[in-house]
């Protein structure tokens, strides 16, 4: 998987992908992350890329010309990978596990990070394949959203995690939150690890984990629980 990040502030990414799982995945060639500074594609002598919006609204918009040039250049470079252009935007669909799973099946994602009041809408119309939002709130730009998307998508790419089965135990993978987790010591401040987890009885452990996952989801995320019940009905499980 190749991630191409289109941004006005490439230094925001310094250090972010140089630790932990993402760093190891890059070193092993499983994923690649490239940065493109949109200002490099501006014809303005001062590399200005923004202008006032028509209609008199306050704020500034990123002009279409440098965006079109930068996206075009990256798409041409990665044309053999059928890249998809993702605009990180509050207008987009919510970044949920199902969306992450779809994106993880692509070969190349071009992540367009907006700034100011956004981008000229003609770029949306002509160049953007998909808009994605990480939540119902406003950030100063799309850079942090791009970091989140890359981290979430990378976890589902085979070989990125030390054990691919680990991702299958995460929250949201099967529509539920993950069950409570415990490690050593067996007793901490008078609280014991549930007996079933140290019983060695794998069938009972799985049954307990499923029961706990359902309970946690029902209590803490009733919206997810409702969707999970619909899914189970469609599968004729309940």
ChimeraX attribute file (.defattr): number of C-alpha atoms within 10 A of each C-alpha:
attribute: neighborCount
match mode: 1-to-1
recipient: residues
	/A:1	20
	/A:2	20
	/A:3	20
	/A:4	23
	/A:5	27
	/A:6	27
	/A:7	25
	/A:8	22
	/A:9	16
	/A:10	15
	/A:11	11
	/A:12	12
	/A:13	16
	/A:14	8
	/A:15	9
	/A:16	12
	/A:17	17
	/A:18	13
	/A:19	9
	/A:20	9
	/A:21	16
	/A:22	22
	/A:23	17
	/A:24	17
	/A:25	20
	/A:26	17
	/A:27	12
	/A:28	12
	/A:29	12
	/A:30	16
	/A:31	21
	/A:32	16
	/A:33	15
	/A:34	11
	/A:35	17
	/A:36	21
	/A:37	16
	/A:38	25
	/A:39	20
	/A:40	15
	/A:41	19
	/A:42	20
	/A:43	12
	/A:44	11
	/A:45	6
	/A:46	8
	/A:47	13
	/A:48	16
	/A:49	21
	/A:50	21
	/A:51	13
	/A:52	14
	/A:53	17
	/A:54	9
	/A:55	6
	/A:56	7
	/A:57	9
	/A:58	10
	/A:59	12
	/A:60	18
	/A:61	20
	/A:62	24
	/A:63	21
	/A:64	17
	/A:65	14
	/A:66	22
	/A:67	23
	/A:68	16
	/A:69	15
	/A:70	20
	/A:71	24
	/A:72	14
	/A:73	14
	/A:74	17
	/A:75	20
	/A:76	12
	/A:77	11
	/A:78	17
	/A:79	12
	/A:80	10
	/A:81	15
	/A:82	13
	/A:83	21
	/A:84	20
	/A:85	23
	/A:86	22
	/A:87	27
	/A:88	25
	/A:89	25
	/A:90	18
	/A:91	12
	/A:92	16
	/A:93	15
	/A:94	16
	/A:95	18
	/A:96	14
	/A:97	17
	/A:98	14
	/A:99	13
	/A:100	18
	/A:101	17
	/A:102	11
	/A:103	22
	/A:104	20
	/A:105	12
	/A:106	16
	/A:107	16
	/A:108	24
	/A:109	23
	/A:110	25
	/A:111	30
	/A:112	27
	/A:113	23
	/A:114	21
	/A:115	20
	/A:116	14
	/A:117	17
	/A:118	20
	/A:119	22
	/A:120	18
	/A:121	13
	/A:122	12
	/A:123	17
	/A:124	16
	/A:125	9
	/A:126	9
	/A:127	16
	/A:128	18
	/A:129	13
	/A:130	15
	/A:131	19
	/A:132	21
	/A:133	21
	/A:134	21
	/A:135	16
	/A:136	10
	/A:137	7
	/A:138	11
	/A:139	16
	/A:140	11
	/A:141	19
	/A:142	24
	/A:143	24
	/A:144	16
	/A:145	21
	/A:146	26
	/A:147	16
	/A:148	13
	/A:149	19
	/A:150	23
	/A:151	15
	/A:152	18
	/A:153	19
	/A:154	24
	/A:155	20
	/A:156	23
	/A:157	20
	/A:158	14
	/A:159	14
	/A:160	21
	/A:161	17
	/A:162	12
	/A:163	10
	/A:164	14
	/A:165	11
	/A:166	11
	/A:167	17
	/A:168	13
	/A:169	14
	/A:170	14
	/A:171	15
	/A:172	17
	/A:173	15
	/A:174	14
	/A:175	21
	/A:176	23
	/A:177	23
	/A:178	20
	/A:179	19
	/A:180	10
	/A:181	9
	/A:182	11
	/A:183	9
	/A:184	7
	/A:185	10
	/A:186	13
	/A:187	11
	/A:188	10
	/A:189	6
	/A:190	7
	/A:191	9
	/A:192	11
	/A:193	16
	/A:194	14
	/A:195	10
	/A:196	15
	/A:197	17
	/A:198	11
	/A:199	10
	/A:200	10
	/A:201	10
	/A:202	12
	/A:203	9
	/A:204	13
	/A:205	16
	/A:206	13
	/A:207	12
	/A:208	16
	/A:209	18
	/A:210	16
	/A:211	12
	/A:212	17
	/A:213	19
	/A:214	18
	/A:215	16
	/A:216	18
	/A:217	22
	/A:218	17
	/A:219	11
	/A:220	11
	/A:221	13
	/A:222	12
	/A:223	11
	/A:224	16
	/A:225	20
	/A:226	13
	/A:227	13
	/A:228	19
	/A:229	14
	/A:230	13
	/A:231	15
	/A:232	12
	/A:233	11
	/A:234	10
	/A:235	9
	/A:236	8
	/A:237	8
	/A:238	9
